[in-house]
Amino acid sequence: MRFLQKPFLAKTKDKIEVTFDKPTKVLLLESSQFSRYKKGHTYQYRGGEAEQSPVTFTVPFEATWHAVIEKGSYSHPLDVTGNAKLIPHRYDTLNGSEQTGAAKRPVDEYDDTLD
């Protein structure tokens, strides 16, 4: 079996976008499953036959993931080229920056007088 592959250390909700120039099989495999794939054993994957590029996967949990583009077999190779990229998940924001904790009130707006 021939294939192109690119590993990514990805977090939950990150996206991996795979582009290719011809219809082929596109897979997303976690590292242990990729090892099984290379050995020809049964494996679990996301994806499958893809007619149009790009294919975008949402990462279900943090791990090392492998984007795979199959290039056919040794006896029937496919002339496929492609690439993959990681798109980090963007968290909801209020003011354009990532919210990391409780907001603090500026000191000059604090009023401790009793009426």
N, C-alpha and C positions, 0 to 999 in steps of 0.2 A: 504494500500500500504506500502511496506517495501522498504527502500532505505538507502544507505550510502551517506553522504554529507560532504563536507569540504568547508568552506568559505575562500575567499581570497580578500584582498584589492589590486586590480590590476589597473595598468595604461594602457593607450592606447598602443597597440602593444605588451604588455606582452603576454606570452603564458602560458596556463594552460594545463599540460599533465596529463591525467588520465590513469592509468593502472588497469587491471582487469584480472581475471583468466578464465572466461567463457563468451561466448557471452551473451550480455545483452543490455539494453537501457542505454546510457550515455548522460547526459544533462549538459548544462551550462546555468545557470539562473541568472539574475540580482536579487538583494534582493527583490524588490517588486514582481517580478514574482515568486520567490521561495516561498514567503508567500502565493500567490495564489495557487501554486502547492500543498503545504501542506494542504490547505483547500479544495482541490478538485475542484477548480474553473478553468476556462479556463486560459491559461498562454502562454507566448511566450518563446521560448527556442532555443538554438543552439544544434545540435547533433541529436541523434536518435538511432536506432538499430546499434550496433557495433559488428562485428564478431571478429576483431583482436585488440589486445592491442599493443601499447598505442594509444589513441586518443588525438590529440593535437588541442586545440582551440586558436585562436588569439583574444585577448580582444579588442572589438571595441571602448570602451570608459572607462574612469576611474570610478570605482564604486566598491562596494562589490559584488563579483560574487560567486556563489555556484556551485561546481562540484558535480554532482549527479550520483550515480550508482544505478540503480533500482534492487531490490532483489525480484521482483515478488509481489504477493498479499499475504494476510494472509492465504487464503485458498490454494494457490499454490506458496509457497515460493521457491526461487532459492538460492542455496548455492554458493553465489558469494562473493569473497573478492577483495579488490582493494585499491588504494591509488591515491592521486592527489598531484601535486607539481606545484609551480609557477616558471616560467622561465622568469626573467626580460629581457626586450628588451635591446639589446646592440646597442648603437648609433655608427654611423660611426666615425672613428678616423683617425688621420694622424700619430700619434706617439705612439699609444697604450693607450692613456688616453682620456677620454671623452672631447670633445671640448665644452667649455662653453662660449666663446666670441671671440673677436678679438685678434689675436696674437700680442704680444708686441715684438718689436725689442730690443735686448740687447743694453745697453748704450755704450759698448765698440765698437760697430760696427757703431755707428752714426757718420756721417761726416758732419759738418756744414760749411765747408770752401767754399768760392766762388772762382771759377777759371775764 
